[in-house]
Amino acid sequence: MSLSDFLQTAMSQWMKNGGPEDDIVLSSRIRVARNIHDTPFPTLQTDTHANYVIDQVTSAIATPEMQHLGTFELLRCVEMSPLDRQVLVEKHLISRDLAEGGKHGAVILRSDEVASILVNEEDHLRIQCIMPGLRLNEAWTLASQIDDAFEMTLAYAFHEQYGYLTACPTNVGTGIRASVMMHLPGLVLTGQISRMLAAISQVGLTVRGIYGEGSEALGNIFQVSNQMTLGETEEEIIGNLSSVVSQLIDHERNARRALAEENREALEDRVCRSFGILAYARRMDSKETLQRLSDVRLGIDMGIIKGVSAGILKELMVMTQPAFLQKYYRQELHPAERDIRRAALIRERLRMDDTEVR
C-alpha cells in the first residue's frame, strides 16, 4: 500500500481535515463521563458487572437513535492486539489506561472516528468527540446527542444535588471535559509560555501535554482543558474555555509577528534547518521529530515554506509514533529500527508535496 493510500484509510477525520483557527488549534475534544445506575464503578466491578455493562452498551448502540447518529462498532480490548490498542492511543481515540487495563475494556468507534466511547475504563462510559480546529460547540452537540441516545436505554447514576456520579470526584456534576490541542511555538520561542500557563491555571483550567495527563508538551503542543465539572453548566464550561483559547490565539499570533519583525533571518534559519533535517535525515527519534515538525508547521503558517500541507504536523505527529510506524511497515521494529523507518516515512511524506522554501 502506498503512503497516500495508507493516509486515507488510517487517519482519523480530525487528523486529515482543517477547521476554524487551525493554524493554532489542532483539534477540539469533548469527553463526557457516565455510569450505569446501581452498578459498581469499573475499579470495583466483578466479571459479572463488567459483562453486564458490555451487554447494556451493545444493546444501546443497536437502537434507532444511535444508528441515526452514524455507524458504530464495539471492539473489545481482549480481541485487539497490543499493537492495535496502542495505535488507537496514538490516534487519541482511547486512553493508555484503557489500552493497558485488562480484559473488561472496550471501545465503540464511529466509522469516521469523530466519536469514540470508552467502556469500562475509569467510568462505565466515556463519550468522546474530537474535531479539527476550534469546534468545541460542534463537538459538544454531537457528544450530547450520543449521550441522549444512550440515556434512552441506560439508567445513569445521577444525584439531584451533585449531578452525574463518576469514579473520580473531579468529574462529578456535568461529567464533561472540554479540551483543545494547541500549537504554540511563538509563545515558547519568545519565552512567554510559562507566564501564560500560570495565568490559565488561575481561571479554573489546566494544561497538559500531547497525550493528556502525565505527558510532555512535545513539539510545542499543549492541551488546555477545564479542571472541574461541578457547579457550572456544560455551556458555561465550554464558553469559559473558548474565551481563554481565543485569548491564547491572539497572544500566539502576536508572538509570531514579533518573531518575524525582530529577527526574521533567525526564524527562517530555524525553520529551514528543521525542514532540511526532516527532508534528508536517515535517523529520527520521536522527540526530535515533533520539534522539527513544529518548526516546519510554523514556517508553513508564516509563509516561509510553501507547497507543504498545513496538516502535516497532525499527520506525522501520529504516524511517526512507535505503534503507527509498525502498523504501516507491517512488522515489529526495535527502537533503533523505528528511528530509521521514521526518517524514511517523513522523507516519503515530504516528497508527496510540491515544496518551495523561500
N, C-alpha and C positions, 0 to 999 in steps of 0.2 A: 504494500500500500504506500502511495506517495505521501509526503508530508502534508500537502494541501488536502488530500482526501482524508487523512487522519485528523487534521484540524477540524474539518467539517463534521466528522462523526464523534469526536472525543471532547470537543469544547462545549461547555455549558453556555447558555444564552448570555449570561452576564459577562462571560469572558470574550465572546465574539462581537457583541454589539456595543454601540455607544449610547449615550444618554445625556441629559442636561448636566452642564458643568463637568463633563467627563475629562477635561484636561487636568482636573484636580481630584474629583470624586470618581473613584474607580467603580464603586458599587454601593448600593443601599440594601440593608437587610432588616427584616422584621422577624423576630422569633417570639413565639407565644408558648408558654408552658401551661400544660393542663394535666389533670389527674382524674382517674375514674373514682367515683363515689364508693366508699366502703371497701376499697381495695388497697392493700399496703403499698407504700412507695417502693420503687424498684430496689432500694437498698435493703429492704426488709422482706421482699416478696419470696415466696417459695416457687418451685417449678409450676405448681398448680396455678398460683396467682399470675405468674408471668405468661403462661399459656392462655389463661383467661383473657388477659389484655390483648394478646395477639389475635385471638379469636374475635374479640369485640371490634378491633380496628379493621380486621379483614372484612367483617360484615359491613362496617361503616363505609369503606371505600367502594363497596358494590352498590350503594344506594344511588338513585337517580340524581339526587342533589350533588353528590360528589362527581358522578360521571358528567354532569353538566359543566363542571369546572375543569375538565381535562381527563386525560388517560393516566391512571395511577397504577403503579405496580409495587407490591410489597416484596422486599428482599430480606431474608433472614441472614444475620451475620454469620451463623454457622454454615450457611450454604455458599458463602463467598470465600474466596481465598484471602489470606492476609494481604497479598499484593492488591487485590481489587478493593478491599476495605481501605487500604492506605491511599489509593488513587482517589476515592471519594473524600477522604480527609483533605487531600491536596487541592481538590476542586471546591473545597469549602461547603460540601454537601452534608457531611456528617462530622461529628466531633471525634477527637482522639479517644475520649472516654468510651464512646460507642464502639469504635473500631477495636478497642482492646478489652471491652467489657464482658466478654463471655458469651454464653450460649443463648441468652434470652433476648438480646438486642435485635432490632430490625430497622429498616428504613423504608419509607414509602416515597417513591420518586415519581413526580410528574414527568411525562415523556420529554418535555423541553428542559427539565431540571431547574426551572424557575422556582418550583416548590419542592421541598423535601420535608418529610415528617419523621422525626426520630422517635422510635418506640422503645420503651424500657431502657432509656438512658438514665439520667438523674430523675426525670419525671416520666410518667407513662407516655405522654405525648409532648413533643416539642415541634410545633409547626413553624417552618422557616420558609420565607420567601426572599429571594435575592434577585435584584435587578441592576442593570448597568446605570451609572451616573447617579444623580441626585433625584431619586424617585421613591422617597420614603412613603409618601401618601399612597402611591400606586401599590407598593409592596404591602402596606397595611390593609388596603382594600381587599387584596387577594387573600392575605392571611386571615382576615376577618370572615371572608366568605367560606373558606375551608373550615375555620373554627365553628361557624354557624352550622355548616353541613354535618360536621361530626356531632355537634350537640343535639341534633335532631334524633340521633341514635344512641349516643352515650350520655350517661348521667355524670356530670362533672362534680368533683369535690369543690364545694363552694360554701362560704360563710357569709351571712348577711352583713356582718361588720367588717370582716377582713378581706372579703373578695375571694378570688380563686386561691385554693390552698396548694402549696408547692413544697417540694422536698427541701429547698433552700429558702430560708426566711426572706432573703433579699428579693425573691421573685413573687412573694405573696402580694395579692392585690389584683392588679391587672394581669400580671404574669408576662408582661411584654418587655422585650429588649429590642430597642431600635439602635441600629449602628450604621455608620458609614465608613468605608475604607477610602482613605485619602492619601494622595501622593503629594508630599510637602517638601520637596528638595530646596525650594527657595528659603523657607524658614530655617531649615537645617544649615544651609551654606552661609546664611547671614547671621547665624548664632542666635536667632530669636526663638527657637523651638522650645527651649526649657521654660522660658517666661510664658509662652502660650499654653503649654501643658499645665503649668501651675495654675494659670487663670481658669482653665477649663475645669479643673478639679474643684474649684470654689463654687461652681454653679450646678453641682449635682451630676456631673458627667465624669466618665473615666476614659483613659486612653490605654489601649493595648497594642500588641504587635500584630504581625501579619496573620497569625493563626489564632488570635484571640488571647484569652487569659494565660499568662505564663510564657508567652512567646516574645521574641525580639521584634523590634521595629526595623526590620531589614529593608534595604532599598528605599529608605525614606518613606516607607508606607506605614501608616498608623490607622488603627480602628478607634473611632470615637463613639461612645455609646452611653446610654443612661445607666445610673447606678441603682436607683431604687424604683420600685414599681407600685408602691403603696402610697395613697394619698393624692394621686393625680390621675386624671383620665388618660386614656390612650392618646387622644388628640393633643392634650397638654404636653405629654411626654415627647411626642413627635414634633410638636411645634417648638418646644424648647431646644431640642437637638437641632432642628432645621435652622433656627435662628443663630445658634453658635456656629454651625457649619458654614453658614453664609458669611459670618464674620471671619472665620478662618480662611475661606476662599479669598476674600478681599485682602487679607494680610499676606497670603501666599502670592497673589498676583502683584502686590506692591513690592514684595521681596524679590520677585523675579525681575521686575522693572529696575530695581536698584542694582541687581547683579549686572544687568545689561548696560546700565548707564555708567556705573562706577568702574567697571573693568571688563569690558566686552571681550577683549582678547583672552583674558584668563578663563572666562566662561567658555568661549569657543574652543580653547585648547583642551579644557577638561572634557567637554562633550565629544570632541573629535578623537581624543586619545581613547576614550571608552569605546567609541564606535569602532576604531581600528582594532582594539584588542578583541572585541566580540567578533569582528569580521575575519580575523586571522589567527586567533589563539588556537592552540591544539589541546590545551587542558584548561578547564574552568571549574572551580568549586562553586557550591550553591551561593555562598555569601558574596563572593566577588561578582558572580553573575547578576545578582539582584542590584548591587550597587552600580555596575556598569549599565544595566538596563535602565535604572533610574536616570542616569546621566543622559542616555540616549533619548529617553522619553522627554526629558526636559528640553533637549536640543530640538526634537520634533515640534514640541509645543511653542518654542520660541523662534522657529523658522531657520534654525541653524542646519538642520538635516531635513531634506525633502525626499519624497518618494518612498518613505518607510511608513507603514501603517501605524497610526497612533495607538492601536490596540496591542502593539507588540509587547508592551510591558505586561499587560494582563495575560496574554497568551503564554509568554515564556516564563513568567514567574511561577506558573503552574506546570507547564510542560517540562521544565528543567529540574523539577523535584524528583527525588530518587525513584519513587514508585512509578510515576508517569513515564520516566525515561525507560524503565524496564518494560513497561507495558508497550511502549512504542517499538522498542527493539526486540520484544518478544523473547527475552532471556534474562536470567538473573545476572546482575552486574555488581561486582565488588566496588568499593568507593573509588579506587584509582581508575577502574574501567568506566565508572559513571562520569568522572571528570573528563575523560577523553570523548565519550559519546555525547556528553552535554555540549562540549565545544563544537563537535561536528553538527549537532542538531541546530545550534544557533547559527552557524555558518550557512547551513542549508536554508534556514528560515529567512535570513537576510537576503539571500540570492533570489528569493521569491518576489522581492520588491525592486522597483526601478529607482535605485538610491542615488541621491545627489547630495554631496556635502559641500557647504559653502566654504 
